[in-house]
Amino acid sequence: MAQDWHRALRNDVPACGQRKRHCRYHRRFANAGEQAVALRNWLWLLAALAVLPANAIVIRADIADADYRADASELPALADLPGEGHGVLIAPHWVLTAAHAVQGQTLREVRIGRKARAVAAVIVHPDFRAAPPELQQGDAAPLLALLKISADIALVRLQQPVNDIAPLVLYRGSDEAGQVARLYGKGASGNGASGQDAAASHRGELRRADNRLLDSDGHWLRLRFDAPPAAEPREGMQGNGDSGGPLLLRHGGRWQVAGLMSWQSWQGDLSGFRGGLYGTTAYAVRVSAFAGWIDATLAADTVQKRRPAR
């Protein structure tokens, strides 16, 4: 859900990045008079960024949108969650995503390679913390403090293995800082000068952008949307609807999954949040920090399948 994006924009999109009908927070407060504030002030801050009605990735204001467009063949392992949000195939049976992008809903299928893939189970990290309604309004500081300690990561187990698309491997190094990462997404777009448009669609065309990682902070990777001339040639940041989208690093001649986009930072009252502006700092889940949990989850599943029936 958020790049400090966990801040609710005025577009009534919850920090989780899910549309109202999918978000348990929306359903919970719809009849309690709290919906507008709660949804406005939560997390798509997590993927909060958009200006154009059907685009993805917030881009530089001085670079043509066409330069950011990508063909699906660039990242066949990208998984589309229903309606909005992403994940990435990391093993034949497994998709890695952000926990906030799948929590609060019954996930029945994801699309990989334009095919629907039935879901068998969703495993959310035990240290994931959903933001309570009282943190979704007012000063951003308490919400950000919660986001910082939350493990915003989940695994989706597919019913059948994906045999027609190669999974991406996990980046396991500790030297992410200073490297140029590549971002992919089909969510909302916009540009760094004006930020994300609250009315933008959360599922559009695939786009990609680059961003140099500032540093790593525990289980987070931190990046900033730099303006020219400091920006990368195709500088950008993910937008609403891109929760769980992969952040890739080039290593050993191939792209590896180093992060999952999660939230954007903000100071002051959440009601004033505007994502995708130049200077915005965003946080991505640091995959290397969770490699042990991922490995153990996949290994436990393998052991379970090998046990003889009683």
C-alpha positions, 0 to 999 in steps of 0.5 A: 500500500504506500510510499508514504503513500499510506496517506489518504489522498482526496481521491477516496483511495485507501492507503492499501491501494484497493478500490473502495469495494475491495477495502475492508476499511471502506466497508467497515466505515461506510456507515459510520461517517468515517469513510471520507477521512479514513480513506483519504488519510491512509495509504495510497500514500503507498502508491500515491501518484497520478495525473493522467487518466490511464497511465502508470508510473509518475514521470519527469515533466520534461520527458515524453510519456512514450519514453516510459512505455513498456511492452509486457515482454520486458517483464513477463513475470509481473503479476496483476492483482484484481483491479489494481496492484501487482506482484512478481513471480518468484517461483512456479507456484509463488507470487511475491507482493506487498501485504497491504495490496492483498489484505482485507480481500479474498484473492481468487486469482492473479493474472500473469502473462495475460492468463488468469492463475487461480490462487490457493493461499495468501500468506501475509508476514506475521509482522505486518501491521494494518493502520487503524482508523485513528492514524489515518487522519491528522498528523502524518507522524504516527502513521509513518511510525507504524509503517516503518515497523510493519512488514509489508510483504506477502506470498501468494501461492498459486494452485497450479505452477506457472510453467510458461514464464520464468520466475525472477530471482531474489536480490540477496545482496546488502549493497542496494544503496546507490544502485539504479533500480527499475520500477514497473507498473500499470497504476496511476501516472502524472509528472513530478512538477504537478504530482499525481492526479487524484482522478487517475485510473489505477489500471492502465498501460505498462510503464517503467522508470528508473530511480537511484536508491538513496539507502537501505533502512532496516527492512526498507529501501529508500528512494527519492523522486529527483528533479532535473538535472539531478534526475536519472534520464528516465527518472520516475516513481510508482503511482496509485494502483502499483502497490506490490510492484517490483523494484529490480536491480541488475545483477549478474546479467539479469534483473533481480527482485530487490524491492516492492513498492509500499509507501511515500513519506509526508510531513504535516497533516494527511489531508494535504498529501499529494504524491508524486511530486519532485522531492518525494521520498518513497519506501520499498520493502527490502526483499533481502531483509525477508529472504529468510522468511520467503525461503522458509515459507517455500521450503515448508510448502515443499515439505508439506507436499512430500508428506505421505497421506495418512 
